[in-house]
Amino acid sequence: MYLRNNRVGIIDLSTAEFSEEPLEEISGFDNFSAVRTCDGLSARHGRDALVLGTGVLTASFVPAACAGIIRGIKGQDGTSKTAPMLGFSGVELKLSGFDFVVIKGSAPSPGYVWIRDGSIVFVVSESIRSLDSWGRTDKIRADQGDAKIQVLSTGPFADTRHPCARLVSNYWAGEDKAGVGTDFGAKNLAAVAVRGMGELELAEPDKHFEDAFMLMREHIVRLGENKGLASYSDMAGRTDFQGLVHRHVSCYGCPFPCRSYLKISEDPKEFKLVAKEPGYLHYDIPSLQKAFEIGLDAKGATDVMIKCARAGIDPACVLAGASGEALRSSSLSVEQIISNPSTVGEAVVRNFEASFDDTSAYEDCLGMGLCPRYWSKVGFDRELVRSFAEPLLGKD
């Protein structure tokens, strides 16, 4: 299958057993929608299954073809949580040799799922529970000896199954607004780590490259100058925010990044890149908006979001139960709020999901493997995107 591995990896945490099945044999398989395929796999493997998937265009040269998807555990009413996998996680998953991964059961001991080179294992790690999300990412990369491993980690809040627990992508939060982190906690799963070193075959690689290059060039001309997160949210254009910007960061294949890295403990004009940088990568627009609404400045908002990411909790939930004055005066610290989960307010917010007013358009875009934020800005056209897929797949 062009641009596919034709493999679904399955791991049962209760037994640590790994198996796989051909993607093409899945009942109801839709070649263009990772969302619908995740639904089919969830129905096939049970309501408690977590499903990670990639779109048909994930890892292609189509602009911003970085997206994967995580389907959470189905609720009693049959609904399931959905979170995008952006950055490089979706691409790494596809290059690991699997198009989709199903995680079943609950682990008797804490640990993480390790996906690479056509293999999936559960690594038991009793000590990982003592670490925050940043520590879990660092530990996994050190254990496996590769700093480029993409880690979807949880923090202490997921261990308690708190409803505001969120997944953290490497060190940054904002993709999981649905609470998939809570589902990880229910499975005694501290993280999913993935590294892809494989290759994908295209039906017409030269034509695909040429078409994708021309499309990207058209987008850049139309979009104009990129200002990082400020190109997608006026809040990031504030003077105090801009004064802390160190650089703008894009996901795989994106010519118009929506992520801005702010430094708060070092001069943002210092461009020496180090392993432990004193700052944070902002792309969580709803949480930033909430921080500004309660009166925090950009530095204060960044500090809050760092602490929340380490704890594995949605900053919007923390900020919903606090005031800017209390946080600034230290009469109520973020640490105090986080240490008492009962004081954390529940805030239902959307981030990348808010890119489209039409839910079906959002799911179509994500299901193809494309970043919803980027494609909502350039204008998502289903038929245009499908036409670009033809040189990849070798069929209409």
JOVENRA-V406834 format. One record per pair of residues at least 4 apart in sequence whose ideal C-beta (glycine too) atoms are under 8 Angstrom apart, sorted by the first residue. I is the first residue (numbers start at 1). J is the second residue. Records with the same first field share a line. If there is no record, write none. Layout:
# JOVENRA-V406834
I = J + J
This chain:
# JOVENRA-V406834
1 = 5 + 6 + 23 + 24
2 = 200 + 201 + 202 + 203 + 392 + 393 + 394
3 = 56 + 57 + 59 + 60 + 200 + 201 + 202 + 392 + 393
4 = 23 + 56 + 99 + 200
5 = 23 + 94 + 97 + 98 + 99 + 198 + 200
6 = 22 + 23 + 24 + 99
7 = 20 + 21 + 22 + 23 + 97 + 98 + 99 + 118
8 = 20 + 21 + 22 + 23 + 26 + 41 + 98 + 99 + 100 + 101 + 102
9 = 18 + 19 + 20 + 97 + 98 + 100 + 101 + 102 + 115 + 120
10 = 18 + 19 + 20 + 21 + 45 + 101 + 102 + 104 + 120
11 = 16 + 17 + 18 + 19 + 101 + 102 + 103 + 104 + 113 + 120 + 121 + 122
12 = 16 + 17 + 104 + 105
13 = 103 + 104 + 105 + 106 + 107 + 113 + 122 + 187 + 188 + 189
14 = 104 + 105 + 106 + 107 + 108
15 = 105
16 = 107 + 121 + 122
18 = 119 + 120 + 121
20 = 98
21 = 25 + 26
22 = 26
23 = 29 + 37 + 99 + 100
24 = 29
25 = 29
26 = 37 + 40 + 41 + 44
27 = 40 + 44
28 = 36 + 40
29 = 37 + 40
30 = 36 + 37
31 = 56 + 393
32 = 55 + 56 + 367 + 368 + 386 + 389
33 = 37 + 55 + 363 + 364 + 367 + 368
34 = 38 + 53 + 54 + 55 + 56 + 58 + 68 + 69 + 100 + 366 + 367 + 368 + 369
35 = 39 + 69 + 82 + 363 + 364 + 366 + 367
36 = 40 + 367
37 = 41 + 53 + 100
38 = 42 + 51 + 53 + 69 + 71 + 82 + 100
39 = 43 + 71 + 80
40 = 44
41 = 45 + 49 + 51 + 53 + 71 + 100 + 102
42 = 46 + 47 + 49 + 51 + 71 + 74 + 80
45 = 49 + 51 + 102 + 104
46 = 104
47 = 73 + 74
48 = 73 + 74 + 104 + 105 + 106 + 187
49 = 71 + 73 + 102 + 103 + 104
50 = 70 + 71 + 72 + 73 + 102 + 103 + 180 + 183 + 184 + 187 + 189
51 = 70 + 71 + 100 + 101 + 102 + 103
52 = 68 + 69 + 70 + 71 + 85 + 93 + 100 + 101 + 103 + 192
53 = 68 + 69 + 70 + 71 + 99 + 100 + 101
54 = 58 + 59 + 67 + 68 + 69 + 90 + 91 + 93 + 94 + 99 + 100 + 369
55 = 65 + 67 + 68 + 69 + 90 + 366 + 367 + 368 + 369 + 370
56 = 368 + 369 + 389 + 392 + 393
57 = 62 + 65 + 368 + 369 + 370 + 385 + 388 + 389 + 392
58 = 65 + 66 + 67 + 68 + 90 + 91 + 94 + 369
59 = 65 + 90 + 91 + 94 + 95 + 200 + 252 + 369
60 = 65 + 202 + 208 + 212 + 253 + 369 + 392
61 = 65 + 208 + 209 + 212 + 213 + 253
62 = 212 + 215 + 253 + 370 + 385 + 388 + 389
63 = 212 + 215 + 216 + 219 + 253 + 254 + 255 + 374 + 378
64 = 251 + 253 + 254 + 255 + 256 + 370 + 371 + 374 + 375
65 = 252 + 253 + 369 + 370 + 371
66 = 86 + 87 + 88 + 90 + 91 + 251 + 252 + 253 + 254 + 369 + 370 + 371
67 = 84 + 85 + 86 + 90 + 365 + 366 + 368 + 369 + 370 + 371 + 372
68 = 84 + 85 + 86 + 89 + 90 + 91 + 93 + 94 + 369
69 = 82 + 83 + 84 + 85 + 90 + 366 + 367
70 = 82 + 83 + 84 + 85 + 152 + 167 + 176 + 180
71 = 80 + 81 + 82
72 = 80 + 81 + 82 + 83 + 178 + 179 + 180 + 183
73 = 80 + 81 + 183 + 186
74 = 78 + 79 + 80
75 = 79 + 80
81 = 178 + 179 + 180 + 183
82 = 178
83 = 167 + 175 + 176 + 177 + 178 + 180
84 = 175 + 352 + 366 + 371 + 372
85 = 89 + 90 + 93 + 152 + 169 + 175
86 = 90 + 169 + 175 + 251 + 352 + 371
87 = 150 + 169 + 170 + 175 + 251 + 252
88 = 92 + 150 + 251 + 252
89 = 93 + 150 + 152 + 169 + 194
90 = 94 + 252 + 369
91 = 95 + 196 + 252
92 = 96 + 149 + 150 + 194 + 195 + 196
93 = 98 + 101 + 115 + 150 + 194 + 196
94 = 98 + 99 + 196 + 200
95 = 196 + 197 + 198 + 199 + 200
96 = 115 + 116 + 117 + 118 + 194 + 195 + 196 + 197 + 198
97 = 117 + 118 + 119 + 196 + 198
98 = 115 + 118 + 120
101 = 113 + 115 + 120 + 192
103 = 113 + 187 + 189 + 192
105 = 187
106 = 186 + 187 + 188
107 = 111 + 122 + 124 + 187 + 188 + 189
108 = 188
109 = 124 + 126 + 188
110 = 124 + 125 + 126 + 128 + 129 + 159 + 188 + 189 + 190
111 = 122 + 123 + 124 + 125 + 128 + 188 + 189 + 190
112 = 122 + 123 + 125 + 128 + 136 + 140 + 153 + 189 + 190 + 191 + 192 + 193
113 = 120 + 121 + 122 + 123 + 189 + 191 + 192 + 193
114 = 120 + 121 + 122 + 123 + 140 + 144 + 193 + 194
115 = 119 + 120 + 192 + 193 + 194 + 195
116 = 194 + 195 + 196 + 197
117 = 195 + 197 + 198
118 = 198
123 = 143
125 = 139 + 143 + 190
127 = 131 + 139
128 = 136 + 139 + 190 + 191
129 = 159 + 190
131 = 135 + 136 + 138 + 139
132 = 136 + 155 + 156 + 310 + 311 + 312
133 = 137 + 153 + 154 + 155 + 168 + 171 + 309 + 310 + 311 + 312
134 = 138 + 168 + 171 + 309 + 310
135 = 139
136 = 140 + 151 + 153 + 154 + 155 + 190 + 191
137 = 141 + 151 + 153 + 168 + 170 + 171 + 191
138 = 142
139 = 143
140 = 144 + 149 + 151 + 153 + 191 + 193
141 = 145 + 146 + 147 + 149 + 151 + 193
144 = 149 + 193 + 195
146 = 195
147 = 275
148 = 195
149 = 193 + 194 + 195
150 = 169 + 170 + 193 + 194 + 195
151 = 169 + 170 + 191 + 192 + 193
152 = 167 + 168 + 169 + 191 + 192 + 193
153 = 167 + 168 + 170 + 190 + 191 + 312
154 = 158 + 159 + 165 + 167 + 168 + 181 + 184 + 185 + 189 + 190 + 191 + 312
155 = 159 + 165 + 168 + 181 + 309 + 310 + 311 + 312 + 313
156 = 160 + 311 + 312
157 = 162 + 164 + 165 + 166 + 181 + 185 + 311 + 312 + 313 + 338 + 341
158 = 162 + 165 + 166 + 181 + 182 + 184 + 185 + 190 + 312
159 = 185 + 190
160 = 165 + 185 + 341
161 = 165 + 182 + 185 + 186
162 = 182 + 185 + 313 + 341 + 344
163 = 179 + 182 + 346
164 = 179 + 313 + 314 + 317 + 318 + 341 + 344 + 346 + 347
165 = 179 + 181 + 182 + 184 + 185 + 312 + 313
166 = 173 + 176 + 177 + 179 + 180 + 181 + 312 + 313 + 314
167 = 173 + 175 + 176 + 180 + 181 + 184 + 312
168 = 172 + 173 + 176 + 181 + 309 + 312
169 = 173 + 175
171 = 280 + 281 + 309
172 = 280 + 281 + 283 + 309
173 = 284 + 287 + 305 + 308 + 309 + 312 + 314 + 315
174 = 283 + 284 + 285 + 287 + 351
175 = 351 + 352
176 = 180 + 181
177 = 286 + 314 + 349 + 350 + 351 + 352 + 353
179 = 183 + 314
180 = 184
181 = 185 + 312
182 = 186
183 = 187
184 = 189 + 190 + 191 + 192
185 = 189
202 = 208 + 391 + 392
203 = 208 + 391 + 392 + 393 + 394 + 395
204 = 208 + 391 + 392 + 394
205 = 209
206 = 210
207 = 211 + 391
208 = 212 + 388 + 391 + 392
209 = 213
210 = 214
211 = 215 + 388 + 391
212 = 216 + 388
213 = 217
214 = 218
215 = 219 + 388
216 = 220 + 255
217 = 221
218 = 222
219 = 223 + 255 + 256 + 378
220 = 255 + 256
222 = 378
223 = 231 + 256 + 377 + 378
226 = 231 + 248 + 255 + 256 + 257
227 = 231 + 236 + 237 + 248
228 = 236 + 245 + 248 + 249 + 257 + 258 + 259 + 260
229 = 233 + 236 + 248 + 258 + 259 + 260 + 282 + 283 + 285
230 = 234 + 236 + 237 + 241 + 242 + 260
231 = 256 + 258 + 377
232 = 236 + 258 + 285 + 373 + 377
233 = 237 + 285 + 288 + 289
235 = 241 + 285 + 288 + 289 + 292
236 = 241 + 242 + 260 + 282 + 288
237 = 241 + 242
238 = 242 + 292 + 298
239 = 243
240 = 244 + 297 + 298 + 299
241 = 245 + 260 + 262 + 298
243 = 268 + 298
244 = 262 + 263 + 264 + 268 + 279 + 298 + 299 + 302
245 = 260 + 261 + 262 + 268
246 = 261 + 262 + 263 + 268 + 269 + 270 + 271 + 279
247 = 260 + 261 + 271
248 = 257 + 259 + 260 + 261
249 = 257 + 259 + 260 + 261 + 281
250 = 254 + 255 + 256 + 257 + 258 + 259
251 = 257 + 259 + 371
254 = 258 + 371 + 374
256 = 374 + 377 + 378
258 = 283 + 373 + 374
259 = 281 + 282 + 283
260 = 281 + 282 + 283
261 = 277 + 279 + 280 + 281 + 282
262 = 268 + 279 + 280 + 282 + 298 + 302
263 = 267 + 268 + 270 + 277 + 278 + 279
264 = 278 + 279 + 280 + 299 + 302 + 303
265 = 278 + 279
266 = 270 + 277 + 278 + 279
268 = 279
273 = 277
279 = 302
280 = 302 + 305 + 306 + 309
282 = 288 + 302 + 305
283 = 351
284 = 288 + 305 + 315 + 351
285 = 289 + 351 + 354
286 = 290 + 316 + 349 + 350 + 351 + 354
287 = 291 + 301 + 305 + 308 + 314 + 315 + 316 + 319 + 349
288 = 292 + 301 + 305
289 = 293
290 = 294 + 315 + 316 + 319 + 320 + 347 + 349
291 = 296 + 300 + 301 + 304 + 305 + 315 + 319 + 324
292 = 296 + 301
294 = 319 + 322 + 323 + 324 + 327
295 = 323 + 324 + 325 + 328
296 = 300 + 301 + 304 + 324 + 327 + 328
297 = 301
298 = 302
299 = 303
300 = 304 + 324 + 327 + 328
301 = 305
302 = 306
303 = 307 + 334
304 = 308 + 315 + 318 + 319 + 327 + 334
305 = 309 + 315
306 = 310
307 = 311 + 334 + 335 + 338
308 = 313 + 314 + 315 + 318 + 334 + 338
309 = 315
311 = 338
313 = 317 + 318 + 338 + 344
314 = 318 + 347 + 349
315 = 319
316 = 320 + 347 + 349
317 = 321 + 344 + 345 + 346 + 347
318 = 322 + 334 + 337 + 338 + 344 + 345
319 = 347
320 = 344 + 345 + 346 + 347
321 = 337 + 343 + 344 + 345
322 = 326 + 327 + 332 + 334 + 337
323 = 327 + 332
324 = 328
325 = 329
326 = 331 + 332
327 = 332 + 333 + 334
332 = 336 + 337
333 = 337
334 = 338
335 = 339
336 = 340
337 = 343 + 344
338 = 344
340 = 344
350 = 354
352 = 371 + 372 + 373
353 = 362 + 372
355 = 362 + 372 + 373 + 375 + 376
356 = 361 + 362 + 365 + 372 + 376 + 380
358 = 362
359 = 363
360 = 364
361 = 365 + 380 + 382
362 = 366 + 372
363 = 367
364 = 368 + 380 + 382
365 = 370 + 371 + 372 + 375 + 376 + 380
366 = 370 + 372
368 = 385 + 389
370 = 374 + 375 + 380 + 385
371 = 375
372 = 376 + 380
373 = 377
374 = 378
375 = 379 + 380
376 = 380
380 = 385
381 = 385
382 = 386
383 = 387
384 = 388
385 = 389
386 = 390
388 = 392
389 = 393
390 = 394 + 395 + 396
